[in-house]
């Protein structure tokens, strides 16, 4: 059975074909985001993928620490219930609010088209 995050990763690749993605599997540095993105502009950014079935977004202390320390060009992309927009993009700089408020926090953008346009414009 395919994990929900793997399905989300595959959906992201299909919806953002102008971005070159590198999946980071880092066992040495806990908290390192899942993805390194390289848009047409050539400005790298990172994305942490999260799948939420409810309102809560679960991030490890290491993931939170990463986004607090690296708050520019870092993002958290959340796959959520359809009534919440299906996919939401949050800036890494808002990680503490995201953990506290979950999906009640207003995203930077919502929906595949808006997320794709935002990430391609970096």
mmCIF file of the C-alpha atoms, coordinates in Angstrom:
data_MODEL
# 
_entry.id   MODEL 
# 
loop_
_atom_site.group_PDB 
_atom_site.id 
_atom_site.type_symbol 
_atom_site.label_atom_id 
_atom_site.label_alt_id 
_atom_site.label_comp_id 
_atom_site.label_asym_id 
_atom_site.label_entity_id 
_atom_site.label_seq_id 
_atom_site.pdbx_PDB_ins_code 
_atom_site.Cartn_x 
_atom_site.Cartn_y 
_atom_site.Cartn_z 
_atom_site.occupancy 
_atom_site.B_iso_or_equiv 
_atom_site.pdbx_formal_charge 
_atom_site.auth_seq_id 
_atom_site.auth_comp_id 
_atom_site.auth_asym_id 
_atom_site.auth_atom_id 
_atom_site.pdbx_PDB_model_num 
ATOM 1   C CA . UNK A 1 1   ? 0.000   0.000  0.000   1.00 0.00 ? 1   UNK A CA 1 
ATOM 2   C CA . UNK A 1 2   ? 1.300   3.452  -0.935  1.00 0.00 ? 2   UNK A CA 1 
ATOM 3   C CA . UNK A 1 3   ? 1.732   5.867  1.966   1.00 0.00 ? 3   UNK A CA 1 
ATOM 4   C CA . UNK A 1 4   ? -0.365  9.084  1.904   1.00 0.00 ? 4   UNK A CA 1 
ATOM 5   C CA . UNK A 1 5   ? 2.786   11.256 1.801   1.00 0.00 ? 5   UNK A CA 1 
ATOM 6   C CA . UNK A 1 6   ? 4.095   9.311  -1.209  1.00 0.00 ? 6   UNK A CA 1 
ATOM 7   C CA . UNK A 1 7   ? 0.782   9.877  -3.012  1.00 0.00 ? 7   UNK A CA 1 
ATOM 8   C CA . UNK A 1 8   ? 1.016   13.563 -2.121  1.00 0.00 ? 8   UNK A CA 1 
ATOM 9   C CA . UNK A 1 9   ? 4.600   13.717 -3.466  1.00 0.00 ? 9   UNK A CA 1 
ATOM 10  C CA . UNK A 1 10  ? 3.475   12.173 -6.764  1.00 0.00 ? 10  UNK A CA 1 
ATOM 11  C CA . UNK A 1 11  ? 0.573   14.615 -7.003  1.00 0.00 ? 11  UNK A CA 1 
ATOM 12  C CA . UNK A 1 12  ? 2.943   17.531 -6.363  1.00 0.00 ? 12  UNK A CA 1 
ATOM 13  C CA . UNK A 1 13  ? 5.262   16.413 -9.188  1.00 0.00 ? 13  UNK A CA 1 
ATOM 14  C CA . UNK A 1 14  ? 2.318   16.183 -11.616 1.00 0.00 ? 14  UNK A CA 1 
ATOM 15  C CA . UNK A 1 15  ? 1.092   19.664 -10.670 1.00 0.00 ? 15  UNK A CA 1 
ATOM 16  C CA . UNK A 1 16  ? 4.447   21.492 -10.737 1.00 0.00 ? 16  UNK A CA 1 
ATOM 17  C CA . UNK A 1 17  ? 6.269   20.287 -13.848 1.00 0.00 ? 17  UNK A CA 1 
ATOM 18  C CA . UNK A 1 18  ? 8.291   23.519 -14.294 1.00 0.00 ? 18  UNK A CA 1 
ATOM 19  C CA . UNK A 1 19  ? 10.063  22.925 -10.977 1.00 0.00 ? 19  UNK A CA 1 
ATOM 20  C CA . UNK A 1 20  ? 12.975  20.508 -10.669 1.00 0.00 ? 20  UNK A CA 1 
ATOM 21  C CA . UNK A 1 21  ? 12.495  18.571 -7.435  1.00 0.00 ? 21  UNK A CA 1 
ATOM 22  C CA . UNK A 1 22  ? 15.071  16.716 -5.366  1.00 0.00 ? 22  UNK A CA 1 
ATOM 23  C CA . UNK A 1 23  ? 13.692  14.475 -2.656  1.00 0.00 ? 23  UNK A CA 1 
ATOM 24  C CA . UNK A 1 24  ? 15.878  14.762 0.423   1.00 0.00 ? 24  UNK A CA 1 
ATOM 25  C CA . UNK A 1 25  ? 16.208  11.632 2.532   1.00 0.00 ? 25  UNK A CA 1 
ATOM 26  C CA . UNK A 1 26  ? 18.416  12.876 5.325   1.00 0.00 ? 26  UNK A CA 1 
ATOM 27  C CA . UNK A 1 27  ? 19.004  10.555 8.264   1.00 0.00 ? 27  UNK A CA 1 
ATOM 28  C CA . UNK A 1 28  ? 21.952  12.601 9.566   1.00 0.00 ? 28  UNK A CA 1 
ATOM 29  C CA . UNK A 1 29  ? 20.240  15.978 10.027  1.00 0.00 ? 29  UNK A CA 1 
ATOM 30  C CA . UNK A 1 30  ? 16.839  15.518 11.613  1.00 0.00 ? 30  UNK A CA 1 
ATOM 31  C CA . UNK A 1 31  ? 14.302  18.138 10.604  1.00 0.00 ? 31  UNK A CA 1 
ATOM 32  C CA . UNK A 1 32  ? 15.649  18.691 7.100   1.00 0.00 ? 32  UNK A CA 1 
ATOM 33  C CA . UNK A 1 33  ? 12.639  19.301 4.791   1.00 0.00 ? 33  UNK A CA 1 
ATOM 34  C CA . UNK A 1 34  ? 11.442  16.636 2.380   1.00 0.00 ? 34  UNK A CA 1 
ATOM 35  C CA . UNK A 1 35  ? 12.131  18.503 -0.853  1.00 0.00 ? 35  UNK A CA 1 
ATOM 36  C CA . UNK A 1 36  ? 14.537  20.899 -2.505  1.00 0.00 ? 36  UNK A CA 1 
ATOM 37  C CA . UNK A 1 37  ? 12.859  22.838 -5.301  1.00 0.00 ? 37  UNK A CA 1 
ATOM 38  C CA . UNK A 1 38  ? 14.542  24.578 -8.210  1.00 0.00 ? 38  UNK A CA 1 
ATOM 39  C CA . UNK A 1 39  ? 12.141  26.834 -10.171 1.00 0.00 ? 39  UNK A CA 1 
ATOM 40  C CA . UNK A 1 40  ? 12.862  28.542 -13.536 1.00 0.00 ? 40  UNK A CA 1 
ATOM 41  C CA . UNK A 1 41  ? 14.391  31.559 -11.714 1.00 0.00 ? 41  UNK A CA 1 
ATOM 42  C CA . UNK A 1 42  ? 17.157  29.396 -10.250 1.00 0.00 ? 42  UNK A CA 1 
ATOM 43  C CA . UNK A 1 43  ? 16.355  30.288 -6.623  1.00 0.00 ? 43  UNK A CA 1 
ATOM 44  C CA . UNK A 1 44  ? 16.361  27.183 -4.442  1.00 0.00 ? 44  UNK A CA 1 
ATOM 45  C CA . UNK A 1 45  ? 13.697  26.642 -1.795  1.00 0.00 ? 45  UNK A CA 1 
ATOM 46  C CA . UNK A 1 46  ? 12.654  23.815 0.518   1.00 0.00 ? 46  UNK A CA 1 
ATOM 47  C CA . UNK A 1 47  ? 9.278   22.201 1.117   1.00 0.00 ? 47  UNK A CA 1 
ATOM 48  C CA . UNK A 1 48  ? 8.116   20.026 3.988   1.00 0.00 ? 48  UNK A CA 1 
ATOM 49  C CA . UNK A 1 49  ? 5.194   17.794 2.955   1.00 0.00 ? 49  UNK A CA 1 
ATOM 50  C CA . UNK A 1 50  ? 2.428   17.088 5.446   1.00 0.00 ? 50  UNK A CA 1 
ATOM 51  C CA . UNK A 1 51  ? -0.819  15.169 5.125   1.00 0.00 ? 51  UNK A CA 1 
ATOM 52  C CA . UNK A 1 52  ? -3.624  16.195 7.467   1.00 0.00 ? 52  UNK A CA 1 
ATOM 53  C CA . UNK A 1 53  ? -6.888  14.364 7.986   1.00 0.00 ? 53  UNK A CA 1 
ATOM 54  C CA . UNK A 1 54  ? -8.187  16.900 10.477  1.00 0.00 ? 54  UNK A CA 1 
ATOM 55  C CA . UNK A 1 55  ? -7.300  20.392 11.634  1.00 0.00 ? 55  UNK A CA 1 
ATOM 56  C CA . UNK A 1 56  ? -3.973  19.540 13.270  1.00 0.00 ? 56  UNK A CA 1 
ATOM 57  C CA . UNK A 1 57  ? -0.559  19.673 11.560  1.00 0.00 ? 57  UNK A CA 1 
ATOM 58  C CA . UNK A 1 58  ? 2.058   17.480 13.223  1.00 0.00 ? 58  UNK A CA 1 
ATOM 59  C CA . UNK A 1 59  ? 5.664   18.618 12.980  1.00 0.00 ? 59  UNK A CA 1 
ATOM 60  C CA . UNK A 1 60  ? 8.557   17.198 14.975  1.00 0.00 ? 60  UNK A CA 1 
ATOM 61  C CA . UNK A 1 61  ? 10.609  19.489 17.233  1.00 0.00 ? 61  UNK A CA 1 
ATOM 62  C CA . UNK A 1 62  ? 13.464  19.151 14.701  1.00 0.00 ? 62  UNK A CA 1 
ATOM 63  C CA . UNK A 1 63  ? 11.227  20.235 11.821  1.00 0.00 ? 63  UNK A CA 1 
ATOM 64  C CA . UNK A 1 64  ? 9.964   23.201 13.808  1.00 0.00 ? 64  UNK A CA 1 
ATOM 65  C CA . UNK A 1 65  ? 13.518  24.181 14.711  1.00 0.00 ? 65  UNK A CA 1 
ATOM 66  C CA . UNK A 1 66  ? 14.614  24.012 11.069  1.00 0.00 ? 66  UNK A CA 1 
ATOM 67  C CA . UNK A 1 67  ? 11.872  26.420 9.974   1.00 0.00 ? 67  UNK A CA 1 
ATOM 68  C CA . UNK A 1 68  ? 12.518  28.799 12.883  1.00 0.00 ? 68  UNK A CA 1 
ATOM 69  C CA . UNK A 1 69  ? 16.238  28.951 11.979  1.00 0.00 ? 69  UNK A CA 1 
ATOM 70  C CA . UNK A 1 70  ? 15.715  28.997 8.196   1.00 0.00 ? 70  UNK A CA 1 
ATOM 71  C CA . UNK A 1 71  ? 12.693  31.187 7.673   1.00 0.00 ? 71  UNK A CA 1 
ATOM 72  C CA . UNK A 1 72  ? 13.309  32.413 4.109   1.00 0.00 ? 72  UNK A CA 1 
ATOM 73  C CA . UNK A 1 73  ? 12.418  30.320 1.066   1.00 0.00 ? 73  UNK A CA 1 
ATOM 74  C CA . UNK A 1 74  ? 11.156  27.475 3.248   1.00 0.00 ? 74  UNK A CA 1 
ATOM 75  C CA . UNK A 1 75  ? 7.601   26.223 3.010   1.00 0.00 ? 75  UNK A CA 1 
ATOM 76  C CA . UNK A 1 76  ? 5.212   23.663 4.441   1.00 0.00 ? 76  UNK A CA 1 
ATOM 77  C CA . UNK A 1 77  ? 2.800   22.175 1.923   1.00 0.00 ? 77  UNK A CA 1 
ATOM 78  C CA . UNK A 1 78  ? -0.212  20.513 3.517   1.00 0.00 ? 78  UNK A CA 1 
ATOM 79  C CA . UNK A 1 79  ? -2.557  18.072 1.846   1.00 0.00 ? 79  UNK A CA 1 
ATOM 80  C CA . UNK A 1 80  ? -5.854  18.570 3.647   1.00 0.00 ? 80  UNK A CA 1 
ATOM 81  C CA . UNK A 1 81  ? -9.563  17.786 3.336   1.00 0.00 ? 81  UNK A CA 1 
ATOM 82  C CA . UNK A 1 82  ? -11.267 19.155 0.224   1.00 0.00 ? 82  UNK A CA 1 
ATOM 83  C CA . UNK A 1 83  ? -13.377 21.619 2.236   1.00 0.00 ? 83  UNK A CA 1 
ATOM 84  C CA . UNK A 1 84  ? -10.096 23.245 3.348   1.00 0.00 ? 84  UNK A CA 1 
ATOM 85  C CA . UNK A 1 85  ? -8.819  23.649 -0.231  1.00 0.00 ? 85  UNK A CA 1 
ATOM 86  C CA . UNK A 1 86  ? -7.161  20.222 -0.735  1.00 0.00 ? 86  UNK A CA 1 
ATOM 87  C CA . UNK A 1 87  ? -3.647  21.699 -0.673  1.00 0.00 ? 87  UNK A CA 1 
ATOM 88  C CA . UNK A 1 88  ? -2.331  24.680 1.305   1.00 0.00 ? 88  UNK A CA 1 
ATOM 89  C CA . UNK A 1 89  ? 1.053   26.380 1.273   1.00 0.00 ? 89  UNK A CA 1 
ATOM 90  C CA . UNK A 1 90  ? 2.437   27.979 4.422   1.00 0.00 ? 90  UNK A CA 1 
ATOM 91  C CA . UNK A 1 91  ? 5.694   29.923 4.810   1.00 0.00 ? 91  UNK A CA 1 
ATOM 92  C CA . UNK A 1 92  ? 8.306   28.308 7.049   1.00 0.00 ? 92  UNK A CA 1 
ATOM 93  C CA . UNK A 1 93  ? 8.418   31.556 9.022   1.00 0.00 ? 93  UNK A CA 1 
ATOM 94  C CA . UNK A 1 94  ? 4.894   30.780 10.273  1.00 0.00 ? 94  UNK A CA 1 
ATOM 95  C CA . UNK A 1 95  ? 5.714   27.310 11.603  1.00 0.00 ? 95  UNK A CA 1 
ATOM 96  C CA . UNK A 1 96  ? 4.952   28.112 15.254  1.00 0.00 ? 96  UNK A CA 1 
ATOM 97  C CA . UNK A 1 97  ? 1.533   29.531 14.378  1.00 0.00 ? 97  UNK A CA 1 
ATOM 98  C CA . UNK A 1 98  ? 0.847   26.555 12.114  1.00 0.00 ? 98  UNK A CA 1 
ATOM 99  C CA . UNK A 1 99  ? 1.580   24.119 14.935  1.00 0.00 ? 99  UNK A CA 1 
ATOM 100 C CA . UNK A 1 100 ? -0.570  26.132 17.346  1.00 0.00 ? 100 UNK A CA 1 
ATOM 101 C CA . UNK A 1 101 ? -3.545  26.838 15.053  1.00 0.00 ? 101 UNK A CA 1 
ATOM 102 C CA . UNK A 1 102 ? -3.397  24.024 12.505  1.00 0.00 ? 102 UNK A CA 1 
ATOM 103 C CA . UNK A 1 103 ? -5.609  24.523 9.468   1.00 0.00 ? 103 UNK A CA 1 
ATOM 104 C CA . UNK A 1 104 ? -7.318  27.457 11.183  1.00 0.00 ? 104 UNK A CA 1 
ATOM 105 C CA . UNK A 1 105 ? -4.236  29.456 10.157  1.00 0.00 ? 105 UNK A CA 1 
ATOM 106 C CA . UNK A 1 106 ? -4.763  31.270 6.877   1.00 0.00 ? 106 UNK A CA 1 
ATOM 107 C CA . UNK A 1 107 ? -2.382  29.839 4.255   1.00 0.00 ? 107 UNK A CA 1 
ATOM 108 C CA . UNK A 1 108 ? -0.091  31.841 2.021   1.00 0.00 ? 108 UNK A CA 1 
ATOM 109 C CA . UNK A 1 109 ? -2.041  30.315 -0.897  1.00 0.00 ? 109 UNK A CA 1 
ATOM 110 C CA . UNK A 1 110 ? -4.523  27.479 -1.318  1.00 0.00 ? 110 UNK A CA 1 
ATOM 111 C CA . UNK A 1 111 ? -5.271  25.092 -4.198  1.00 0.00 ? 111 UNK A CA 1 
ATOM 112 C CA . UNK A 1 112 ? -2.944  23.480 -6.732  1.00 0.00 ? 112 UNK A CA 1 
ATOM 113 C CA . UNK A 1 113 ? -2.936  26.355 -9.233  1.00 0.00 ? 113 UNK A CA 1 
ATOM 114 C CA . UNK A 1 114 ? -2.130  29.002 -6.616  1.00 0.00 ? 114 UNK A CA 1 
ATOM 115 C CA . UNK A 1 115 ? 0.551   26.828 -4.979  1.00 0.00 ? 115 UNK A CA 1 
ATOM 116 C CA . UNK A 1 116 ? 2.163   26.053 -8.341  1.00 0.00 ? 116 UNK A CA 1 
ATOM 117 C CA . UNK A 1 117 ? 2.213   29.734 -9.346  1.00 0.00 ? 117 UNK A CA 1 
ATOM 118 C CA . UNK A 1 118 ? 3.685   30.798 -5.996  1.00 0.00 ? 118 UNK A CA 1 
ATOM 119 C CA . UNK A 1 119 ? 6.460   28.204 -6.064  1.00 0.00 ? 119 UNK A CA 1 
ATOM 120 C CA . UNK A 1 120 ? 7.273   28.825 -9.740  1.00 0.00 ? 120 UNK A CA 1 
ATOM 121 C CA . UNK A 1 121 ? 7.595   32.558 -9.022  1.00 0.00 ? 121 UNK A CA 1 
ATOM 122 C CA . UNK A 1 122 ? 10.302  32.163 -6.359  1.00 0.00 ? 122 UNK A CA 1 
# 
